[in-house]
């Protein structure tokens, strides 16, 4: 009798779920979504699976054939912290994958980042030039850096972090970051376990240019 009751209850829940879900249209989130799902976080850092990543912590998103949007990931944005200036290549400039493509300035120090793809700069984001904090606040949305015309999409894609290894790659980066100061893992976390926006500020004994060069792959 108990088994019958459990099965009946289970069937009722299934029926209710089906009734409530009728007519609902799935919502597809754009890259600019402010609050992605929990599965998009790795060790507290936002890592949306709808963009591709370069090992130097830049991301790219295919907008249409041969047109790629580029930016920096959440990890890079939090290491960069309160940058005062961002310099981007001018439209018409040809940049190669892995080449230093833009720079950020913070308290007199400059850090470069490499391009995640190869192509001609089509457009740059004027908002980040006026207010660099946009990159830190919304790296995958309003904080995008530029768009490029990429003739060889397939060729450059082969040099990105494989999708199935993105989580492991990010965990490795986080572990290396916290090795600079083990207590940082707990000290800089917010109540929800999200790292603070300016991680470099929590590492006063580490030179910012050296920290960024390690993770951005620009160390000589």
MARBA-3410 file (N, C-alpha, C, O; in Angstrom, 1 decimal):
220
0.8,-1.2,0.0,0.0,0.0,0.0,0.9,1.3,0.0,0.6,2.2,-0.7 ~ 2.0,1.2,0.8,2.9,2.4,0.9,3.5,2.6,-0.5,3.7,3.8,-0.9 ~ 4.0,1.5,-1.2,4.6,1.7,-2.5,3.6,2.3,-3.5,4.0,3.2,-4.2 ~ 2.4,1.9,-3.4,1.4,2.4,-4.3,1.2,3.9,-4.1,1.0,4.7,-5.0 ~ 1.1,4.3,-2.8,1.0,5.7,-2.4,2.1,6.6,-3.0,1.9,7.6,-3.5
3.4,6.1,-2.8,4.6,6.8,-3.3,4.5,7.0,-4.8,4.8,8.1,-5.3 ~ 4.2,5.9,-5.5,4.1,6.0,-7.0,3.0,6.9,-7.4,3.2,7.7,-8.4 ~ 1.9,6.9,-6.7,0.8,7.8,-7.1,1.2,9.3,-6.9,1.0,10.2,-7.7 ~ 1.9,9.6,-5.7,2.4,10.9,-5.4,3.3,11.4,-6.5,3.3,12.5,-7.0 ~ 4.3,10.5,-6.9,5.3,10.8,-7.9,4.6,11.2,-9.2,5.0,12.1,-9.9
3.6,10.4,-9.6,2.9,10.7,-10.8,2.2,12.0,-10.8,2.1,12.7,-11.8 ~ 1.6,12.4,-9.6,1.0,13.7,-9.5,1.9,14.8,-9.7,1.6,15.8,-10.4 ~ 3.1,14.7,-9.1,4.2,15.7,-9.3,4.6,15.9,-10.7,4.8,17.0,-11.2 ~ 4.7,14.8,-11.4,5.1,14.8,-12.9,4.0,15.5,-13.7,4.3,16.3,-14.5 ~ 2.7,15.2,-13.4,1.6,15.8,-14.1,1.6,17.3,-13.8,1.3,18.1,-14.7
1.8,17.7,-12.6,1.8,19.2,-12.2,2.9,19.9,-12.9,2.7,21.0,-13.5 ~ 4.1,19.3,-13.0,5.2,19.9,-13.6,5.0,20.1,-15.1,5.3,21.1,-15.7 ~ 4.3,19.1,-15.7,4.0,19.2,-17.2,3.0,20.3,-17.4,3.1,21.0,-18.4 ~ 2.0,20.4,-16.6,1.0,21.4,-16.7,1.6,22.8,-16.6,1.3,23.7,-17.4 ~ 2.4,23.0,-15.6,3.0,24.3,-15.3,4.0,24.7,-16.4,4.2,25.9,-16.7
4.6,23.7,-17.0,5.6,24.1,-18.1,5.0,24.3,-19.4,5.7,24.7,-20.3 ~ 3.7,24.0,-19.6,3.1,24.2,-20.9,3.1,25.7,-21.3,2.8,26.5,-20.5 ~ 3.5,25.9,-22.5,3.4,27.3,-23.0,4.6,28.1,-22.7,4.8,29.3,-23.2 ~ 5.5,27.6,-21.9,6.7,28.3,-21.6,7.7,28.2,-22.7,7.9,27.2,-23.3 ~ 8.4,29.4,-23.1,9.4,29.4,-24.2,10.7,29.5,-23.6,11.0,30.4,-22.7
11.7,28.6,-23.9,13.0,28.6,-23.4,13.7,30.0,-23.7,13.5,30.6,-24.7 ~ 14.4,30.5,-22.7,15.1,31.8,-22.8,16.5,31.5,-23.1,17.2,30.8,-22.4 ~ 17.0,32.1,-24.2,18.4,32.0,-24.6,19.2,33.2,-24.1,18.8,34.3,-24.5 ~ 20.2,33.0,-23.3,20.9,34.1,-22.7,22.0,34.6,-23.7,22.7,33.8,-24.3 ~ 22.1,35.9,-23.8,23.1,36.5,-24.6,24.4,36.6,-23.8,24.4,36.4,-22.6
25.5,36.8,-24.5,26.8,36.9,-23.9,26.9,38.0,-22.8,27.7,38.0,-21.9 ~ 26.0,39.0,-23.0,26.0,40.2,-22.1,25.2,40.0,-20.9,25.1,40.9,-20.0 ~ 24.7,38.7,-20.7,23.8,38.5,-19.5,24.6,38.8,-18.2,25.8,38.3,-18.1 ~ 24.0,39.5,-17.3,24.8,39.9,-16.1,24.9,38.8,-15.1,25.9,38.7,-14.4 ~ 23.9,37.8,-15.0,24.0,36.8,-14.0,23.8,35.4,-14.7,22.7,34.9,-14.8
24.9,34.8,-15.2,24.8,33.5,-15.8,24.5,32.4,-14.8,24.6,32.7,-13.6 ~ 24.3,31.2,-15.3,24.0,30.1,-14.4,25.2,29.7,-13.6,26.3,30.0,-14.0 ~ 24.9,29.0,-12.5,26.0,28.6,-11.6,27.1,27.7,-12.3,28.2,27.7,-11.9 ~ 26.7,26.9,-13.3,27.6,26.1,-14.0,28.7,26.9,-14.8,29.7,26.3,-15.2 ~ 28.5,28.2,-14.9,29.4,29.0,-15.6,30.5,29.5,-14.7,31.4,30.3,-15.2
30.6,29.1,-13.5,31.6,29.5,-12.6,32.6,28.4,-12.3,32.2,27.3,-12.1 ~ 33.9,28.8,-12.2,34.9,27.8,-11.9,35.8,28.5,-10.8,36.4,29.5,-11.0 ~ 35.7,27.9,-9.6,36.5,28.4,-8.4,36.1,29.9,-8.2,36.9,30.7,-7.7 ~ 34.8,30.2,-8.4,34.3,31.6,-8.1,34.5,32.5,-9.3,34.0,33.7,-9.2 ~ 35.2,32.2,-10.3,35.4,33.0,-11.5,34.4,32.7,-12.6,34.1,31.5,-12.9
33.8,33.7,-13.2,32.8,33.6,-14.3,33.5,33.1,-15.6,34.4,33.8,-16.1 ~ 33.1,31.9,-16.1,33.7,31.3,-17.3,32.5,30.8,-18.2,32.3,29.6,-18.2 ~ 31.8,31.7,-18.9,30.7,31.3,-19.7,31.1,30.3,-20.8,32.2,30.5,-21.4 ~ 30.4,29.3,-21.0,30.8,28.3,-22.0,30.4,28.7,-23.4,30.6,28.0,-24.4 ~ 29.7,29.9,-23.6,29.3,30.3,-24.9,30.4,31.1,-25.6,30.2,31.5,-26.8
31.5,31.4,-25.0,32.6,32.0,-25.6,33.8,31.0,-25.6,33.8,30.1,-24.8 ~ 34.8,31.3,-26.5,36.0,30.5,-26.5,37.2,31.3,-25.8,37.1,32.5,-25.7 ~ 38.1,30.6,-25.3,39.2,31.2,-24.5,40.6,30.9,-25.1,40.9,29.9,-25.6 ~ 41.4,32.0,-25.0,42.8,31.8,-25.3,43.6,31.6,-24.0,43.1,32.1,-22.9 ~ 44.7,30.9,-24.0,45.4,30.7,-22.7,45.9,31.9,-22.0,46.2,31.9,-20.9
45.9,33.0,-22.8,46.3,34.3,-22.2,45.2,35.1,-21.5,45.3,36.2,-21.2 ~ 44.1,34.4,-21.3,42.9,34.9,-20.6,42.1,36.0,-21.4,41.5,36.9,-20.8 ~ 42.1,35.9,-22.7,41.2,36.7,-23.5,40.2,35.7,-24.1,40.4,34.5,-24.2 ~ 39.0,36.3,-24.4,37.9,35.4,-25.0,37.6,36.0,-26.4,37.9,37.1,-26.7 ~ 36.9,35.1,-27.1,36.4,35.5,-28.4,35.0,34.9,-28.6,34.7,33.8,-28.1
34.2,35.6,-29.4,32.8,35.2,-29.7,32.6,35.4,-31.2,32.8,36.5,-31.7 ~ 32.2,34.4,-31.9,31.8,34.5,-33.3,30.5,35.2,-33.5,29.5,34.6,-33.1 ~ 30.5,36.4,-34.1,29.2,37.1,-34.3,28.5,36.7,-35.6,27.3,36.5,-35.6 ~ 29.3,36.5,-36.6,28.9,36.0,-37.9,30.1,35.6,-38.7,31.2,35.7,-38.2 ~ 29.9,35.1,-39.9,31.0,34.6,-40.7,32.2,35.7,-40.7,32.0,36.8,-41.2
33.3,35.2,-40.3,34.6,36.0,-40.3,34.6,37.2,-39.4,35.5,38.1,-39.5 ~ 33.6,37.4,-38.6,33.6,38.6,-37.6,33.6,38.0,-36.2,32.7,37.3,-35.8 ~ 34.6,38.4,-35.5,34.9,37.9,-34.1,34.9,39.1,-33.1,35.6,40.1,-33.4 ~ 34.2,38.9,-32.0,34.3,39.9,-30.9,35.3,39.4,-29.9,35.3,38.2,-29.6 ~ 36.1,40.3,-29.3,37.2,39.9,-28.4,37.1,40.7,-27.1,36.6,41.9,-27.1
37.5,40.1,-26.0,37.5,40.7,-24.7,38.4,40.0,-23.8,39.1,39.1,-24.2 ~ 38.4,40.4,-22.5,39.2,39.7,-21.5,38.3,38.9,-20.6,37.2,39.4,-20.3 ~ 38.8,37.8,-20.0,37.9,37.0,-19.2,37.8,37.6,-17.7,38.6,38.5,-17.4 ~ 37.0,37.0,-16.9,36.7,37.5,-15.6,38.0,37.4,-14.7,38.3,38.3,-13.9 ~ 38.8,36.3,-14.9,40.0,36.2,-14.2,41.0,37.3,-14.5,41.6,37.9,-13.6
41.1,37.6,-15.8,42.0,38.7,-16.2,41.5,40.1,-15.7,42.3,40.9,-15.3 ~ 40.2,40.3,-15.7,39.6,41.5,-15.3,39.9,41.8,-13.8,40.1,42.9,-13.4 ~ 39.8,40.7,-13.0,40.0,40.8,-11.5,41.4,41.0,-11.2,41.8,41.7,-10.2 ~ 42.3,40.4,-12.0,43.8,40.6,-11.7,44.1,42.1,-12.2,44.9,42.7,-11.5 ~ 43.6,42.5,-13.3,43.8,43.8,-13.7,43.3,44.9,-12.7,44.0,45.9,-12.5
42.2,44.6,-12.2,41.6,45.5,-11.1,41.3,46.9,-11.6,40.8,47.1,-12.7 ~ 41.7,47.9,-10.8,41.4,49.3,-11.1,42.3,49.9,-12.1,43.1,50.8,-11.7 ~ 42.3,49.5,-13.3,43.1,50.1,-14.3,42.6,51.5,-14.7,41.4,51.7,-14.6 ~ 43.6,52.3,-15.0,43.2,53.7,-15.2,43.1,54.0,-16.7,42.6,55.1,-17.1 ~ 43.7,53.2,-17.5,43.8,53.4,-19.0,43.9,52.1,-19.7,44.6,51.2,-19.3
43.2,52.1,-20.9,43.3,50.9,-21.8,43.6,51.5,-23.2,42.9,52.4,-23.7 ~ 44.6,50.9,-23.8,45.0,51.3,-25.2,44.7,50.2,-26.1,45.2,49.1,-25.9 ~ 43.9,50.4,-27.1,43.5,49.4,-28.1,44.1,49.8,-29.5,44.4,50.9,-29.8 ~ 44.3,48.7,-30.3,44.8,49.0,-31.7,43.7,49.7,-32.5,42.5,49.6,-32.3 ~ 44.2,50.5,-33.5,43.2,51.3,-34.3,42.6,50.4,-35.3,43.2,49.4,-35.8
41.3,50.7,-35.7,40.7,50.0,-36.8,41.6,50.0,-38.0,42.2,51.0,-38.4 ~ 41.6,48.8,-38.7,42.5,48.7,-39.8,43.8,48.0,-39.5,44.5,47.5,-40.4 ~ 44.1,47.9,-38.2,45.4,47.2,-37.8,45.2,45.7,-37.9,44.2,45.2,-37.5 ~ 46.3,45.1,-38.4,46.3,43.6,-38.5,47.0,43.1,-37.3,48.2,43.5,-37.0 ~ 46.4,42.2,-36.5,47.1,41.6,-35.4,47.1,40.1,-35.5,46.1,39.5,-36.0
48.1,39.5,-35.0,48.3,38.1,-35.1,47.9,37.4,-33.7,48.0,38.0,-32.7 ~ 47.5,36.2,-33.8,47.1,35.4,-32.6,48.4,35.3,-31.8,49.4,34.9,-32.2 ~ 48.2,35.6,-30.5,49.3,35.5,-29.6,50.2,36.7,-29.5,51.2,36.7,-28.8 ~ 49.9,37.7,-30.4,50.7,38.9,-30.4,50.1,39.9,-29.4,48.9,40.0,-29.2 ~ 51.0,40.7,-28.7,50.5,41.7,-27.8,49.7,42.7,-28.6,50.1,43.3,-29.6
48.4,42.8,-28.2,47.5,43.6,-28.9,46.9,44.8,-28.2,46.6,45.8,-28.9 ~ 46.9,44.8,-26.9,46.4,46.0,-26.2,47.1,46.1,-24.8,47.6,45.1,-24.4 ~ 47.0,47.2,-24.2,47.7,47.4,-22.9,46.8,48.1,-21.9,45.8,48.7,-22.3 ~ 47.1,47.8,-20.7,46.3,48.4,-19.6,47.3,49.1,-18.6,48.4,48.5,-18.4 ~ 47.0,50.2,-18.1,47.9,50.9,-17.1,47.2,51.1,-15.8,46.0,51.4,-15.7
48.0,50.8,-14.8,47.6,50.9,-13.4,48.7,51.4,-12.5,49.8,50.8,-12.4 ~ 48.5,52.5,-11.8,49.4,53.1,-10.9,50.9,53.2,-11.5,51.8,52.8,-10.8 ~ 50.9,53.6,-12.7,52.2,53.8,-13.4,52.8,52.5,-14.0,53.8,52.6,-14.7 ~ 52.2,51.4,-13.8,52.7,50.1,-14.4,51.8,49.8,-15.6,50.6,50.1,-15.6 ~ 52.4,49.2,-16.6,51.7,48.8,-17.8,51.7,47.3,-18.0,52.7,46.6,-17.8
50.6,46.7,-18.4,50.5,45.3,-18.7,49.9,45.1,-20.1,48.9,45.8,-20.4 ~ 50.5,44.2,-20.8,50.0,43.9,-22.2,49.2,42.6,-22.2,49.5,41.7,-21.3 ~ 48.3,42.4,-23.1,47.6,41.2,-23.3,47.7,40.8,-24.8,47.8,41.6,-25.6 ~ 47.6,39.5,-25.0,47.8,39.0,-26.4,46.4,38.7,-27.0,45.4,38.5,-26.3 ~ 46.4,38.9,-28.3,45.1,38.6,-29.1,44.8,37.1,-29.1,45.7,36.3,-29.3
43.5,36.8,-28.9,43.1,35.4,-29.0,42.9,34.9,-30.4,42.7,33.7,-30.6 ~ 43.0,35.8,-31.4,42.8,35.4,-32.8,43.6,36.3,-33.7,44.3,37.2,-33.2 ~ 43.5,36.0,-35.0,44.3,36.8,-36.0,43.4,37.4,-37.0,42.5,36.7,-37.5 ~ 43.5,38.7,-37.2,42.7,39.4,-38.2,42.9,40.9,-38.2,43.8,41.4,-37.5 ~ 42.0,41.5,-38.9,42.0,43.0,-39.0,41.0,43.6,-38.0,39.8,43.2,-38.0
41.5,44.6,-37.3,40.5,45.3,-36.3,39.5,46.0,-37.1,39.8,46.9,-38.0 ~ 38.2,45.7,-36.8,37.1,46.4,-37.5,36.6,47.6,-36.7,36.3,48.6,-37.2 ~ 36.4,47.3,-35.4,35.8,48.3,-34.5,36.4,48.1,-33.1,36.7,47.0,-32.7 ~ 36.6,49.2,-32.4,37.0,49.2,-31.0,35.8,49.7,-30.1,35.0,50.5,-30.6 ~ 35.8,49.3,-28.9,34.7,49.8,-28.0,35.1,51.1,-27.3,36.0,51.1,-26.5
34.5,52.2,-27.7,34.9,53.5,-27.2,34.6,53.7,-25.7,35.2,54.5,-25.0 ~ 33.6,52.9,-25.2,33.2,53.0,-23.8,34.3,52.6,-22.9,34.5,53.2,-21.8 ~ 35.1,51.6,-23.2,36.2,51.1,-22.3,37.4,52.1,-22.4,38.2,52.2,-21.4 ~ 37.5,52.9,-23.4,38.5,53.9,-23.5,38.2,55.0,-22.5,39.0,55.6,-21.9 ~ 36.9,55.4,-22.5,36.4,56.5,-21.6,36.4,56.0,-20.2,36.7,56.8,-19.3
36.0,54.8,-19.9,35.8,54.3,-18.6,36.3,52.8,-18.5,35.5,51.9,-18.7 ~ 37.6,52.6,-18.2,38.1,51.3,-18.1,37.5,50.4,-17.1,37.6,49.1,-17.2 ~ 36.8,50.9,-16.1,36.1,50.1,-15.1,35.0,49.2,-15.7,34.6,48.2,-15.1 ~ 34.5,49.6,-16.9,33.5,48.8,-17.5,34.0,47.4,-17.8,33.2,46.4,-17.7 ~ 35.3,47.2,-18.1,35.8,45.9,-18.3,35.8,45.0,-17.1,35.4,43.9,-17.2
36.1,45.6,-15.9,36.1,44.9,-14.7,34.6,44.5,-14.3,34.4,43.4,-13.8 ~ 33.7,45.4,-14.5,32.3,45.2,-14.1,31.6,44.2,-15.0,30.7,43.5,-14.5 ~ 31.9,44.2,-16.3,31.1,43.4,-17.2,32.0,42.9,-18.3,31.8,43.4,-19.5 ~ 33.0,42.1,-18.0,34.0,41.7,-19.1,33.4,41.0,-20.3,34.0,41.1,-21.4 ~ 32.3,40.3,-20.1,31.8,39.5,-21.3,30.6,40.3,-22.0,30.1,39.8,-23.0
30.3,41.4,-21.5,29.2,42.2,-22.1,29.6,43.6,-22.5,30.3,43.7,-23.6 ~ 29.3,44.6,-21.7,29.6,46.0,-22.1,31.1,46.2,-22.2,31.6,47.2,-22.8 ~ 31.9,45.4,-21.5,33.3,45.6,-21.5,34.1,44.9,-22.6,35.3,44.7,-22.5 ~ 33.4,44.5,-23.7,34.2,43.9,-24.8,35.2,45.0,-25.3,35.0,46.2,-25.2 ~ 36.2,44.5,-26.0,37.3,45.4,-26.4,37.2,45.8,-27.9,37.3,47.0,-28.3
37.0,44.8,-28.8,37.1,45.1,-30.2,36.5,43.9,-31.0,36.3,42.8,-30.5 ~ 36.2,44.2,-32.3,35.8,43.2,-33.2,36.8,43.1,-34.3,37.4,44.1,-34.7 ~ 37.0,41.9,-34.9,38.0,41.7,-35.9,37.4,40.9,-37.1,36.6,40.1,-36.9 ~ 37.9,41.2,-38.3,37.6,40.4,-39.4,38.7,39.3,-39.5,39.9,39.6,-39.6 ~ 38.2,38.1,-39.3,39.1,36.9,-39.2,38.9,36.0,-40.4,38.0,35.3,-40.5
39.8,36.1,-41.4,39.7,35.2,-42.6,39.7,33.7,-42.4,39.0,33.0,-42.9 ~ 40.7,33.3,-41.5,40.9,31.9,-41.2,40.4,31.6,-39.8,41.1,31.4,-38.9 ~ 39.1,31.5,-39.7,38.5,31.2,-38.4,38.9,29.8,-37.9,39.2,29.6,-36.7 ~ 38.8,28.8,-38.8,39.2,27.5,-38.4,40.6,27.3,-37.9,40.9,26.6,-36.9 ~ 41.5,28.0,-38.6,42.9,27.9,-38.2,43.2,28.4,-36.8,44.0,27.8,-36.1
42.7,29.6,-36.5,42.9,30.2,-35.2,42.2,29.5,-34.1,42.7,29.5,-32.9 ~ 41.1,28.9,-34.4,40.3,28.2,-33.4,41.1,27.0,-32.8,40.9,26.7,-31.6 ~ 41.9,26.4,-33.6,42.7,25.2,-33.2,43.7,25.6,-32.1,44.1,24.7,-31.4 ~ 44.0,26.9,-31.9,45.0,27.3,-30.9,44.4,27.8,-29.7,45.1,28.3,-28.8 ~ 43.1,27.6,-29.5,42.4,28.1,-28.3,42.3,26.9,-27.3,42.6,25.8,-27.6
41.9,27.2,-26.1,41.8,26.2,-25.0,40.6,25.3,-25.4,39.5,25.8,-25.7 ~ 40.8,24.0,-25.5,39.7,23.1,-25.9,38.6,23.2,-24.9,38.8,23.4,-23.7 ~ 37.4,23.2,-25.4,36.2,23.4,-24.6,36.1,22.5,-23.4,35.8,22.9,-22.3 ~ 36.5,21.2,-23.6,36.4,20.2,-22.5,37.5,20.4,-21.5,37.5,19.7,-20.5 ~ 38.5,21.3,-21.7,39.6,21.5,-20.8,39.5,22.9,-20.1,40.4,23.2,-19.3
38.5,23.7,-20.5,38.4,25.1,-19.9,38.4,25.1,-18.4,39.1,25.9,-17.8 ~ 37.6,24.2,-17.8,37.4,24.2,-16.3,38.8,23.9,-15.7,39.2,24.5,-14.7 ~ 39.5,22.9,-16.2,40.8,22.5,-15.6,41.8,23.6,-15.8,42.6,23.8,-14.9 ~ 41.8,24.2,-17.0,42.7,25.3,-17.2,42.5,26.4,-16.3,43.4,27.0,-15.7 ~ 41.2,26.8,-16.0,40.9,27.9,-15.1,41.3,27.5,-13.6,41.8,28.3,-12.9
41.0,26.3,-13.2,41.4,25.8,-11.9,42.9,25.9,-11.7,43.4,26.3,-10.6 ~ 43.7,25.5,-12.7,45.1,25.6,-12.6,45.6,27.1,-12.4,46.4,27.4,-11.6 ~ 44.9,28.0,-13.2,45.3,29.4,-13.1,45.0,29.9,-11.7,45.7,30.7,-11.1 ~ 43.8,29.5,-11.1,43.4,30.0,-9.8,44.4,29.4,-8.7,44.8,30.1,-7.8 ~ 44.8,28.2,-8.9,45.7,27.6,-7.9,47.1,28.3,-7.9,47.7,28.5,-6.9
47.5,28.6,-9.1,48.8,29.4,-9.3,48.7,30.8,-8.7,49.6,31.3,-8.1 ~ 47.5,31.4,-8.9,47.3,32.7,-8.3,47.3,32.7,-6.8,48.0,33.5,-6.2 ~ 46.6,31.7,-6.2,46.6,31.6,-4.7,47.9,31.1,-4.1,48.1,31.3,-2.9 ~ 48.8,30.6,-5.0,50.1,30.2,-4.4,50.9,31.4,-4.1,51.9,31.2,-3.3 ~ 50.6,32.5,-4.6,51.3,33.7,-4.2,51.1,34.1,-2.8,51.9,34.6,-2.1
49.9,33.7,-2.3,49.5,34.0,-0.9,48.4,33.1,-0.6,47.2,33.4,-0.9 ~ 48.6,31.9,0.0,47.6,30.9,0.3,46.3,31.4,1.0,45.2,31.0,0.6 ~ 46.5,32.4,1.9,45.3,32.8,2.7,44.4,33.7,1.8,43.3,34.1,2.2 ~ 44.9,34.1,0.6,44.2,34.9,-0.3,42.9,34.2,-0.7,41.9,34.9,-1.0 ~ 42.9,32.9,-0.8,41.7,32.1,-1.3,40.5,32.4,-0.4,39.4,32.5,-0.9
40.7,32.6,0.9,39.6,32.9,1.8,39.5,34.4,2.1,38.4,34.9,2.3 ~ 40.6,35.1,2.1,40.6,36.5,2.5,39.9,37.4,1.5,39.3,38.4,1.9 ~ 40.0,37.1,0.2,39.5,38.0,-0.8,38.1,37.6,-1.3,37.6,38.3,-2.1 ~ 37.6,36.6,-0.7,36.3,36.1,-1.2,35.1,36.9,-0.6,35.2,37.2,0.6 ~ 34.1,37.1,-1.4,32.9,37.8,-0.8,32.1,36.7,-0.1,32.5,35.5,-0.1
30.9,37.1,0.4,30.1,36.2,1.2,29.7,35.0,0.3,29.6,33.9,0.8 ~ 29.5,35.2,-1.0,29.0,34.1,-1.8,30.2,33.3,-2.4,29.9,32.4,-3.3 ~ 31.4,33.6,-2.0,32.5,32.9,-2.5,33.1,33.5,-3.8,33.9,32.8,-4.5 ~ 32.6,34.7,-4.2,33.1,35.3,-5.4,34.3,36.1,-5.1,34.3,36.9,-4.2 ~ 35.4,36.0,-5.9,36.6,36.8,-5.6,36.3,38.3,-5.7,35.4,38.7,-6.5
37.1,39.1,-5.0,36.9,40.5,-5.1,37.3,41.0,-6.5,38.0,40.3,-7.2 ~ 36.8,42.2,-6.8,37.0,42.8,-8.1,38.5,43.1,-8.4,39.0,43.0,-9.5 ~ 39.2,43.5,-7.3,40.6,43.9,-7.5,41.5,43.0,-6.7,41.9,43.3,-5.6 ~ 41.9,41.9,-7.3,42.7,40.9,-6.6,44.2,41.4,-6.4,44.8,41.2,-5.3 ~ 44.7,42.2,-7.3,46.0,42.7,-7.2,46.2,43.6,-5.9,47.3,43.6,-5.3
45.1,44.2,-5.5,45.2,45.0,-4.3,45.4,44.2,-3.0,45.9,44.7,-2.0 ~ 45.0,42.9,-3.1,45.2,42.0,-2.0,46.6,41.4,-2.0,46.9,40.6,-1.1 ~ 47.4,41.7,-3.0,48.8,41.2,-3.1,49.8,42.3,-3.2,50.5,42.5,-4.2 ~ 49.9,43.1,-2.2,50.7,44.3,-2.2,52.2,44.0,-2.4,53.0,44.9,-2.8 ~ 52.6,42.8,-2.0,54.0,42.4,-2.1,54.4,41.9,-3.5,55.6,41.6,-3.8
53.4,41.8,-4.4,53.6,41.3,-5.7,53.5,42.4,-6.7,52.5,43.1,-6.7 ~ 54.5,42.5,-7.6,54.5,43.6,-8.6,53.5,43.3,-9.6,53.4,42.2,-10.2 ~ 52.6,44.2,-9.9,51.4,44.0,-10.8,51.9,43.6,-12.2,51.3,42.7,-12.8 ~ 52.9,44.2,-12.7,53.3,43.9,-14.0,53.9,42.5,-14.1,53.7,41.8,-15.2 ~ 54.5,42.0,-13.1,55.0,40.6,-13.1,53.8,39.6,-12.9,53.8,38.6,-13.6
52.8,40.0,-12.1,51.7,39.1,-12.0,50.9,38.9,-13.3,50.6,37.8,-13.7 ~ 50.7,40.0,-13.9,49.9,40.0,-15.2,50.7,39.3,-16.3,50.1,38.6,-17.1 ~ 52.0,39.5,-16.3,52.8,38.9,-17.4,52.8,37.4,-17.3,52.9,36.7,-18.3 ~ 52.7,36.9,-16.1,52.7,35.4,-16.0,51.4,34.8,-16.5,51.4,33.9,-17.3 ~ 50.3,35.4,-16.2,49.0,34.9,-16.6,48.6,35.3,-18.0,47.8,34.6,-18.6
49.1,36.4,-18.4,48.7,36.9,-19.8,49.7,36.4,-20.8,49.5,36.8,-22.0 ~ 50.7,35.6,-20.4,51.6,35.0,-21.4,52.5,36.1,-22.1,52.8,35.9,-23.3 ~ 52.8,37.1,-21.4,53.6,38.2,-22.0,55.0,38.3,-21.3,55.8,39.2,-21.6 ~ 55.3,37.4,-20.5,56.6,37.4,-19.8,57.7,37.1,-20.8,57.6,36.2,-21.6 ~ 58.8,37.9,-20.8,59.9,37.7,-21.8,60.7,36.5,-21.4,61.7,36.2,-22.1
END
